[in-house]
Amino acid sequence: MLHYIIQTIAFQCFFLIAYDLFLKKETFFNWNRVYLLATTIVSFIIPFIKIDSFKNVIPQEFIITLPEIILGNPETIMLNDVVIDNGPVVTNTIFTWQIFLYLGVFIASILFVYKIINVLLLIHNNPKEVFGKIILVKLKKSSSAFSFFNYIFLGELIKPEDKEAILKHEMAHVKQKHSIDLLLFEILRIVFWFNPFIYIYQNRIADLHEYLADIEAIKHQDKTSYYHNLLAKVFQTKRISFINPFYKQSLIKKRIVMLNKSKSKKVQLLKYALLVPIMAVMLTYSSCSNETQEQEPDQELEAIVNKFRNQLLTENSNFSKQDRIELAEYIIDAFKANLEDNGQTSSGSFTASSFSSEEVSFTAIEQVPVFPGCEDAVNNEERKKCMATKVGEFVGKKFNVDLAESLGLAPGKHRISVQFKVNENGNIIDVKSRAPHAALEKEAIRIVNLLPKMKPGMHLGKAVTVPYGFPIQFQIKG
């Protein structure tokens, strides 16, 4: 959720920067209104859009897959896997950031209700006149002028000669349903009270409302007298963010400037094409986003994998039976790992360049690398099993199982996928990892880099680089 909030705020920031730099000074007020409303909504939707073509795909090159390493108490059983029970534990705190978030929503809701009550009291306590769908509320002993949905509030102290222009202005607000825009942002201010860009968005659209209403009002009045009306009066309107005030001192100068501004040329509409590259960048970022997503394995994908495995197990394959079994198990594990860990990569994503074409896969290599202490193994299968045991013991001993306690990970099963290479000198190189948090990735990379130097793999009489991979699994107790 936190990652989603950060993405939304970032997207709104970029949309507003584009608006202020390129669109704000144009006279395409209706287009700008659509832009502000649309980009606000889109910023909340984009983080959910995942385009597969934008993602880095885990390579399907054949690597030596070591068995999963389980951290913690081997006596605790979860499903078919032995998982940790007394390892990293998330401690429950009395006051979390989620509680702080909900508290802010509660306070913002109270303030919103208070504002609504103020408007309702104004409607109830003042005389009203009905003109079709418009309800005119005459404010006693007031010089205020504003509107809210179909209600237009006019102070009785406003001069009769000014009332017509003000009424036309406020009727434009009502006709163009500006209150709906402001109410939308008021609701967003409740839910996302901590997001400063929601407030900026609301201010920008409120300014646009005044420009639109001014354009409508001067159709029925001379511009000069309208300017005089704006400059000569300083009316105090109640500070309610979802009403449309006629007089607002900080906005009067901008309104006069916009009224005098020449209409923007139609060619300037091309500026809205800026949305295309902006959206493309945002979709790319969102699709490659690392936010953890819980996904159920796709049944159709599972069927394809099983079908491929059955084909590998047929006697018509060029691989030996043992090679076919190992290859099938690796592909199935890779698909499952991709489904389980989808979106969980923070910094060590595996790309197609992770393994070069010069490396030797486990299906072809004559002699796999030998881990120190595994010299007595007589064949590749025994060397692989011995290395898996040694690596598992090494990682289990070195891994900081208390790390997750400070990361705020959700309770449940978590998985770290690791890939590395043993080069022709027997050294560990190109270590990469995927995990629910960047700190776990760094920890996995740190440990694998500590693995001892090995006897390199041999193929056709020379030392070669061999890729390896293995998952680390641990359980966080709620």
C-alpha positions in Angstrom: 0.0 0.0 0.0 2.8 2.4 0.9 4.4 1.8 -2.5 1.1 2.5 -4.2 0.7 5.8 -2.3 4.3 6.9 -3.3 3.6 6.1 -7.0 0.3 8.0 -6.9 2.0 11.1 -5.4 4.9 10.9 -7.9 2.5 10.7 -10.9 0.4 13.6 -9.7 3.6 15.7 -9.2 4.7 15.1 -12.8 1.2 15.8 -14.2 1.1 19.1 -12.2 4.5 20.1 -13.4 3.5 19.6 -17.0 0.3 21.6 -16.4 2.1 24.5 -14.7 4.8 24.7 -17.3 2.9 24.2 -20.5 -0.9 24.5 -20.1 -1.7 26.8 -17.2 -1.4 30.0 -19.1 -3.4 28.9 -22.1 -7.0 29.9 -22.5 -8.2 26.4 -23.2 -10.1 26.4 -19.9 -12.4 23.5 -20.7 -9.5 21.4 -21.9 -7.5 22.3 -18.8 -10.4 21.3 -16.7 -10.6 17.9 -18.4 -6.8 17.5 -18.0 -6.9 18.2 -14.3 -9.8 15.9 -13.6 -8.5 13.1 -15.9 -4.9 13.1 -14.6 -6.1 13.0 -11.0 -8.1 9.9 -11.7 -5.5 8.3 -13.9 -2.8 8.8 -11.3 -4.8 6.4 -9.0 -5.3 3.8 -11.8 -1.8 3.7 -13.4 -0.1 1.8 -10.5 -2.6 -1.1 -11.2 -1.7 -1.3 -14.9 0.9 -3.9 -15.7 2.0 -4.3 -19.3 3.9 -7.5 -19.8 6.0 -6.2 -22.7 7.5 -3.5 -20.4 8.7 -6.1 -17.8 12.1 -7.8 -17.6 11.6 -11.4 -18.2 13.5 -14.1 -16.2 15.8 -15.9 -18.7 15.0 -19.5 -19.6 18.6 -20.5 -20.0 19.4 -23.8 -18.3 21.1 -23.3 -15.0 22.0 -25.6 -12.1 19.1 -25.2 -9.7 20.0 -26.1 -6.1 17.3 -27.2 -3.7 15.4 -24.5 -1.7 17.1 -23.4 1.4 14.8 -23.2 4.4 15.8 -20.9 7.3 14.8 -21.6 10.9 13.3 -24.5 12.8 13.1 -27.6 10.6 10.4 -29.1 12.8 7.8 -26.5 11.8 5.8 -27.6 8.7 3.8 -25.4 6.3 2.1 -27.1 3.4 4.8 -29.3 1.9 7.7 -27.2 2.9 9.6 -27.0 6.2 9.6 -23.3 7.1 10.9 -21.1 9.9 8.8 -20.7 13.1 11.2 -18.8 15.4 13.1 -16.8 12.9 12.2 -13.3 11.8 9.1 -12.2 13.6 7.2 -9.0 12.9 6.6 -7.3 16.2 3.2 -5.7 16.7 3.4 -2.1 17.7 0.6 -0.1 19.3 0.9 2.8 16.9 1.7 2.1 13.2 1.7 4.2 10.2 -1.6 2.6 9.1 -3.3 3.8 12.3 -1.8 7.3 11.8 -3.3 7.2 8.2 -6.7 6.2 9.4 -6.6 8.8 12.2 -6.0 11.5 9.6 -8.9 10.2 7.5 -11.1 10.4 10.6 -10.1 14.0 11.4 -10.5 15.1 7.8 -13.9 13.5 7.7 -15.0 15.5 10.8 -13.8 18.7 9.2 -15.7 17.9 6.0 -18.9 17.3 7.9 -18.4 20.5 9.8 -18.1 22.4 6.5 -21.3 20.7 5.1 -23.2 21.7 8.3 -22.1 25.3 7.9 -23.5 25.4 4.4 -26.7 23.7 5.5 -27.1 26.2 8.3 -26.7 29.1 5.8 -29.5 27.6 3.7 -31.7 27.0 6.7 -31.2 30.3 8.5 -31.6 32.7 5.5 -34.5 33.5 3.2 -34.7 31.7 -0.1 -36.2 32.3 -3.6 -36.7 29.6 -6.2 -36.0 30.4 -9.9 -36.6 27.1 -11.7 -33.7 24.8 -10.7 -31.8 27.6 -9.1 -32.4 28.4 -5.4 -31.2 31.9 -4.4 -30.2 32.2 -0.7 -30.1 35.8 0.5 -27.4 36.1 3.2 -28.4 38.6 6.0 -26.0 41.4 6.8 -23.4 40.0 4.4 -21.6 41.0 1.2 -20.5 37.5 0.3 -21.3 35.8 -3.0 -20.8 32.1 -3.8 -22.5 29.0 -5.1 -22.9 25.4 -4.1 -24.6 23.0 -6.6 -27.9 24.6 -7.4 -27.7 27.1 -4.5 -26.5 30.6 -5.1 -25.7 32.7 -2.0 -25.9 36.5 -2.4 -25.2 38.9 0.5 -28.0 41.5 0.9 -25.3 44.2 1.2 -24.2 43.8 -2.4 -25.2 46.8 -4.5 -28.2 46.2 -6.9 -26.1 47.3 -9.9 -23.5 44.6 -9.1 -25.9 41.8 -8.5 -26.7 41.0 -12.1 -23.1 40.4 -13.1 -22.5 38.4 -9.9 -25.6 36.3 -10.5 -24.6 35.5 -14.1 -21.2 34.5 -12.8 -22.6 32.2 -10.2 -25.1 30.7 -12.6 -22.2 29.7 -14.8 -20.8 27.8 -11.9 -24.1 26.0 -11.4 -24.7 25.3 -15.1 -21.2 23.8 -15.6 -21.5 21.8 -12.4 -18.3 23.1 -10.9 -19.4 22.0 -7.4 -19.0 18.3 -8.5 -15.3 18.9 -9.3 -14.6 20.6 -6.0 -16.6 17.9 -4.1 -14.5 15.2 -5.8 -11.3 16.8 -4.6 -12.8 17.3 -1.2 -13.4 13.5 -0.9 -9.8 12.9 -2.2 -8.6 15.3 0.5 -10.2 13.1 3.1 -8.8 9.8 1.9 -5.4 11.2 0.8 -5.2 14.0 3.4 -1.4 13.6 3.5 -1.0 14.2 -0.2 -0.1 17.9 -0.9 -0.8 17.6 -4.6 -4.5 16.9 -4.0 -4.7 20.4 -2.5 -2.8 21.9 -5.4 -5.1 20.1 -7.8 -8.1 21.6 -6.1 -6.7 25.1 -6.1 -5.9 24.8 -9.9 -9.3 23.6 -10.8 -11.0 26.3 -8.6 -9.0 28.9 -10.5 -10.2 27.4 -13.8 -13.8 27.5 -12.5 -13.5 31.3 -12.0 -12.0 31.8 -15.5 -14.9 29.8 -17.0 -17.5 31.7 -15.1 -15.9 35.1 -15.9 -16.0 34.3 -19.6 -19.7 33.5 -19.3 -20.4 36.6 -17.2 -18.8 39.2 -19.6 -21.1 38.0 -22.3 -23.8 39.9 -20.5 -21.8 42.9 -19.2 -19.1 45.3 -20.4 -15.6 44.2 -19.6 -14.6 47.6 -18.1 -17.4 47.7 -15.6 -16.7 44.0 -14.8 -13.1 44.8 -14.0 -14.2 47.8 -11.9 -16.5 45.5 -10.0 -13.7 43.1 -9.2 -11.2 45.8 -8.2 -13.5 48.1 -6.2 -14.9 45.4 -4.0 -13.2 43.2 -1.4 -15.8 40.8 -0.2 -15.1 38.3 2.6 -16.2 34.8 1.7 -16.4 32.0 4.2 -13.3 29.7 3.9 -15.1 26.6 2.6 -13.0 24.8 0.0 -15.9 23.2 -2.0 -17.9 26.4 -2.8 -17.4 28.8 -5.7 -16.7 32.3 -4.2 -17.2 35.3 -6.5 -14.6 37.4 -4.7 -11.3 36.0 -3.7 -8.6 38.6 -3.3 -5.7 36.3 -4.2 -7.4 35.3 -7.5 -8.7 38.7 -8.7 -5.5 39.7 -10.5 -5.2 36.4 -12.3 -8.9 36.6 -13.4 -8.4 40.1 -14.9 -5.2 38.9 -16.6 -7.0 35.9 -18.1 -9.9 38.1 -19.3 -7.5 40.4 -21.1 -5.5 37.5 -22.5 -5.8 36.8 -26.2 -7.3 33.4 -27.1 -4.6 30.7 -27.5 -4.0 29.6 -31.0 -5.4 26.1 -31.9 -1.9 24.9 -32.6 -1.2 25.2 -28.9 -3.6 22.3 -28.4 -0.6 20.1 -29.5 0.8 20.7 -26.0 -1.8 18.2 -24.7 0.2 15.6 -26.7 2.7 15.8 -23.9 0.4 13.3 -22.1 1.6 10.6 -24.5 5.3 10.4 -23.4 4.3 11.2 -19.8 1.8 8.3 -19.7 4.3 6.0 -21.5 7.0 6.7 -18.8 4.5 6.2 -16.0 3.2 2.9 -17.5 6.7 1.6 -18.0 7.5 2.4 -14.3 4.3 0.9 -13.1 4.7 -2.3 -15.2 8.2 -2.7 -13.8 7.2 -1.7 -10.3 8.4 -3.8 -7.4 5.4 -3.7 -5.2 4.6 -7.0 -3.7 1.5 -8.6 -5.2 -0.1 -11.8 -4.1 -1.1 -13.8 -7.1 -2.6 -17.2 -7.4 -0.9 -19.5 -9.9 -2.6 -19.3 -13.3 -4.2 -22.7 -14.1 -3.7 -22.3 -17.8 0.0 -21.6 -17.3 0.3 -24.6 -15.1 -1.3 -26.7 -17.8 1.2 -25.5 -20.4 4.1 -26.2 -18.0 2.9 -29.7 -17.3 2.4 -30.4 -21.0 6.0 -29.2 -21.7 7.3 -31.4 -18.9 5.5 -34.4 -20.3 7.1 -33.8 -23.7 10.5 -33.6 -22.1 9.9 -37.0 -20.4 9.2 -38.8 -23.7 11.8 -41.2 -25.0 12.1 -39.2 -28.3 14.1 -36.4 -26.7 17.8 -35.9 -27.4 18.5 -35.5 -23.7 19.2 -38.3 -21.4 16.4 -39.3 -19.1 18.1 -37.7 -16.1 18.8 -34.5 -18.0 15.1 -34.3 -19.1 13.9 -34.7 -15.6 16.3 -32.0 -14.2 15.4 -29.7 -17.1 11.6 -30.2 -16.5 11.9 -29.6 -12.8 13.9 -26.4 -13.4 11.4 -25.0 -15.8 8.5 -25.7 -13.4 10.4 -24.2 -10.5 11.2 -21.1 -12.6 7.6 -20.6 -13.6 6.4 -21.0 -10.1 9.1 -18.7 -8.7 8.1 -16.1 -11.3 4.4 -16.4 -10.2 5.2 -16.3 -6.5 7.7 -13.5 -6.7 6.0 -11.4 -9.4 6.6 -7.8 -8.7 8.8 -8.5 -5.6 12.1 -7.5 -7.2 13.6 -4.4 -5.6 16.9 -4.1 -7.3 18.4 -7.4 -8.5 16.1 -8.3 -11.3 17.2 -11.1 -13.7 17.4 -10.0 -17.3 18.2 -11.8 -20.5 21.8 -10.7 -20.2 22.3 -12.4 -16.9 23.9 -15.4 -18.7 26.1 -15.3 -21.7 25.9 -17.8 -24.6 29.5 -18.9 -23.7 28.4 -20.5 -20.4 27.8 -24.2 -20.2 24.4 -25.4 -18.9 24.0 -28.3 -16.5 22.6 -30.5 -19.3 25.9 -30.3 -21.3 28.7 -29.8 -18.8 31.1 -32.7 -18.3 32.0 -31.9 -14.7 30.2 -29.4 -12.5 32.1 -27.1 -10.1 33.2 -28.8 -6.9 32.5 -27.2 -3.6 35.2 -27.5 -0.9 34.6 -30.7 1.0 32.9 -32.4 -2.0 36.0 -33.7 -3.6 35.1 -37.3 -2.9 31.9 -37.1 -5.1 32.4 -39.4 -8.1 29.8 -37.9 -10.5 27.9 -34.7 -11.3 24.8 -35.8 -9.4 26.7 -36.4 -6.2 28.7 -33.2 -6.6 25.4 -31.3 -7.1 23.9 -32.8 -4.0 27.0 -32.2 -1.9 27.2 -28.6 -3.1 23.5 -28.1 -2.3 24.0 -29.4 1.2 27.1 -27.2 1.7 25.5 -24.1 0.3 22.4 -24.6 2.4 24.4 -25.0 5.6 26.5 -22.0 4.7 23.5 -19.7 4.0 21.6 -21.0 7.0 24.5 -20.1 9.2 25.3 -16.7 7.7 21.9 -15.3 6.9 20.6 -12.6 9.3 17.2 -14.1 10.2 16.4 -11.1 12.4 16.6 -8.7 9.4 12.9 -9.0 8.5 11.8 -7.8 11.9 12.8 -4.3 11.0 11.4 -4.3 7.5 7.7 -4.5 8.3 7.1 -7.5 6.0 3.6 -9.0 6.1 3.3 -12.3 8.1 3.5 -15.4 6.0 5.8 -17.3 3.6 8.5 -15.3 1.8 10.9 -16.3 -0.8 14.3 -15.0 -2.0 15.5 -16.1 -5.5 19.2 -16.1 -6.0 21.3 -16.6 -9.2 25.1 -16.6 -9.5 28.0 -18.0 -11.5 31.1 -20.0 -10.8 33.6 -18.7 -13.3 36.6 -20.5 -14.9 38.7 -19.6 -11.8 36.3 -21.0 -9.3 35.2 -17.6 -8.0 31.6 -16.5 -7.4 30.6 -13.7 -9.8 27.5 -11.9 -11.1 25.3 -12.5 -8.0 21.7 -11.4 -8.4 18.7 -11.8 -6.2 15.0 -11.2 -6.0 13.2 -10.6 -2.8 10.2 -8.8 -1.2 12.5 -6.1 0.0 15.8 -4.5 -1.2 17.5 -5.2 2.2 16.8 -8.9 1.8 18.2 -8.9 -1.7 21.4 -7.2 -0.4 21.7 -9.7 2.4 21.4 -12.7 0.0 24.0 -11.1 -2.3 26.3 -10.5 0.6 26.1 -14.1 1.7 26.6 -15.7 -1.7 29.6 -13.5 -2.3 31.1 -15.0 0.9 30.9 -18.6 -0.6 34.4 -20.1 -0.8 36.4 -20.5 -3.9 35.5 -23.8 -5.8 37.1 -26.1 -8.2 35.8 -24.7 -11.6 33.6 -26.7 -13.9 35.2 -28.5 -16.8 34.0 -29.0 -20.3 35.9 -30.4 -23.3 39.1 -30.2 -21.3 38.9 -26.6 -20.2 37.5 -24.6 -17.2 34.2 -22.9 -18.0 31.7 -20.6 -16.3 28.6 -22.4 -14.9 25.4 -20.6 -13.8 23.6 -21.6 -10.6 20.4 -20.7 -8.9 18.5 -21.5 -5.7 15.6 -20.1 -3.6 15.7 -19.2 0.1 12.5 -19.5 2.0 11.5 -18.2 5.4 8.4 -17.6 7.4 7.4 -14.5 9.2 5.1 -15.1 12.1 2.2 -12.7 12.7 
